[in-house]
Amino acid sequence: MGAVSISNVRKNYGNMEVLHGVSVDIADGEFVILVGPSGCGKSTLLRMIAGLEEITSGDISIGNRVVNTLAPKDRDIAMVFQSYALYPHMTVEQNMGFSLKLQRVNKEETQKRVANAASILGLEPYLKRYPRHLSGGQRQRVAMGRAIVRNPAVFLFDEPLSNLDAKLRVQMRSEIKQNHQRLKTTTVYVTHDQIEAMTMADRIVVMHDGIIEQIGSPLELYDRPANLFVAGFIGSPAMNMLEGKMDGESFIAADGTRIPLGRTVANAAGRPLTLGVRPEHFYLDPNGVPAEILTVEPTGSETQVFARFAGHEIMGAFRERVTAQPGQMLKITPQPSAVHLFDSESGQRIAV
């Protein structure tokens, strides 16, 4: 069983606490991604699961065992790092089978496991090559193959795609997800790239300053962010934020612009609020709010319009071909059913 349980885990470096009582349960076979900005504690937490960092307090269990004091080799995990860490003097086949050699697995079983991993990863034509003869994507596949041959209870990935170019990252995202669907091994994956998280994870753990801000499926986080941090971090392009307050069924922006929402919001009157609108939830409306166009960027599938709207600079993404020029006015309206409201002081979501 590869279930991972993290219970009230804290990490201190001297007097500085970098993880503040983190708890999350990961089911057997689940693909969970830890995501957040640099310095949020996600890699530290992954290294604690792996046994590469000591736990200050709390418990980490893999299967039914608390592994706090176990050495990495005894935790039944396999880790894939940002750097490929391949032995340059060994062939692909030798690199993939090296950990089994250290475990004294017999030659026949080693060859069987390496051949199986090579088949899964499309590495069969490269088994006799050396790392210097491989592309970056192929080297990362070898690093993954080295983990697969161990048949671990848990795979741990620490930003494995960071060294690849954009096209290879897209390809490798798909391959990692397909391999997880095939192997069904519990996977904990760290990245700062929220697009990786959205496209690959069963569940996402959003971290910030050593705490967990929200846990949920990609679409749960996208459609119902718990607070301003998650709302601003998840989604590309980012959510637009407008400051103001509610007045009846309308949101009144800081500059006095009235934006109709079509319904009242309980306990919102008079409170400083932040209205969140994703770029794709603006639409062209002849009766809408005037917006001064700053820049128009056609991408083919949509047109991205940067504009000054209700005293804020916003970005709207429209399926229509917007032909207006900078300096002209365009009337747009947020889709009322898709907007988000947050308390500006606490940052917490308000039910709309």
C-alpha positions, -999 to +999 in steps of 0.1 A: +000+000+000+013+034-009-009+057+010+009+087+025-002+105+057+013+138+068+001+148+103+009+182+118+044+182+104+066+211+114+102+220+103+125+244+120+160+256+109+173+269+142+147+295+154+131+298+120+100+277+114+095+270+077+066+245+079+038+253+103+019+222+112+011+208+077-014+179+074-026+161+043-036+125+035-027+110+001-046+079-010-030+048-024-025+053-062-033+091-061-014+117-080-010+147-057+009+179-066+024+203-041+024+237-057+033+272-046+058+300-051+095+296-043+102+294-006+067+281+003+080+248+018+069+224-009+103+209-017+112+207+021+080+187+027+088+164-002+124+158+011+109+150+045+087+123+030+118+110+013+139+110+045+164+136+032+153+162+058+146+155+095+111+162+109+110+187+138+076+175+150+046+156+136+044+122+118+048+110+082+035+075+074+038+055+042+014+026+041+009+017+077+044+026+089+055+058+106+087+065+087+101+095+107+132+077+118+137+054+088+165+059+063+155+068+027+164+033+014+140+017+039+109+039+030+100+021-002+101+053-023+118+063-055+127+099-063+132+118-095+150+151-092+153+182-113+188+172-123+189+138-141+219+126-119+228+099-144+262+081-143+280+093-175+301+062-178+271+038-177+247+031-206+210+037-203+205+001-194+231+002-167+218+034-152+183+020-150+195-012-134+221+002-110+198+004-079+188-032-084+224-042-086+230-025-052+200-045-038+216-077-051+186-084-074+196-113-097+206-105-133+176-121-149+151-101-128+170-069-134+169-074-171+132-081-170+125-050-149+147-027-171+131-041-203+096-034-188+105+001-178+121+008-212+090-004-230+068+019-209+090+049-215+099+042-251+136+038-243+142+004-260+162+019-289+185+038-265+194+011-239+230+008-252+236+045-255+253+068-229+237+098-214+258+122-235+241+108-266+206+116-253+184+147-254+171+163-222+137+146-225+153+112-231+176+117-200+146+126-179+129+094-191+160+074-180+158+090-146+121+080-144+130+045-156+155+042-128+127+049-104+102+026-121+124-005-120+124-003-082+086-009-080+083+015-051+052+022-030+055+059-037+071+080-065+085+115-055+091+141-082+110+173-074+104+198-102+115+172-128+107+193-159+123+226-149+154+219-171+134+212-203+123+236-230+086+245-233+077+220-260+094+191-241+077+201-209+043+197-225+053+163-240+067+151-207+037+162-187+016+140-209+040+111-206+042+113-168+004+113-165+000+084-189+026+064-170+008+071-137-025+059-152-007+027-163+013+020-131-012+034-106+016+041-081+011+068-055+028+100-067+038+132-049+050+158-073+065+192-065+063+222-089+060+260-089+043+258-123+005+259-118-001+247-154+017+215-146-004+212-115-037+218-133-030+194-161-015+165-142-029+162-107-058+143-092-056+168-063-035+199-058-021+211-025-015+249-027+012+260-003+022+295+008+047+306+035+048+271+051+011+265+053-015+248+032-039+273+017-063+249+000-065+212-011-087+201-040-091+189-075-078+212-102-112+224-112-123+229-075-094+252-070-101+270-103-138+274-098-139+279-060-106+293-047-107+296-009-089+329-007-072+357-026-039+339-027-053+307-044-074+328-067-044+348-079-020+318-081-043+293-099-052+302-134-032+315-164-038+343-173-044+353-137-077+364-122-085+401-123-091+417-089-112+448-084-115+466-050-149+480-038-180+471-019-215+458-024-246+480-027-278+460-031-273+437-062-243+456-076-206+458-068-194+494-065-158+497-076-134+521-058-139+547-086-177+545-082-184+523-112-215+502-107-211+465-118-245+447-117-243+411-102-280+404-103-282+393-067-275+404-031-247+389-010-254+381+026-234+400+052-215+419+026-229+454+029-204+480+038-174+456+040-143+463+019-145+436-008-124+423-037-143+412-069-125+384-088-131+379-125-112+355-147-103+368-181-126+345-200-156+356-179-158+391-194-180+394-224-188+422-249-220+439-240-234+471-256-249+480-222-218+471-203-192+492-185-169+513-207-133+501-207-104+520-223-083+497-244-046+496-236-034+467-258-050+441-280-032+407-284-047+383-309-036+347-303-057+330-329-080+310-307-089+341-287-082+378-284-066+391-252-075+427-244-057+447-218-079+476-206-086+502-179-119+491-164-136+505-133-104+522-122-083+490-125-062+475-153-077+442-163-072+416-190-101+400-208-100+370-231-126+370-258-135+343-284-147+371-307-122+389-330-118+422-313-106+448-338-106+479-316-074+499-312-056+512-281-073+544-268-107+534-280-136+524-257-151+490-255-181+480-234-177+448-214-194+431-185-183+403-161-205+372-163-224+375-130-226+338-123-189+334-126-175+362-104-158+356-070-161+378-039-134+380-012-132+399+021-104+423+013-091+423+049-090+385+056-086+375+020-112+347+025-139+338+000-175+350+005-203+328-008-220+346-038 
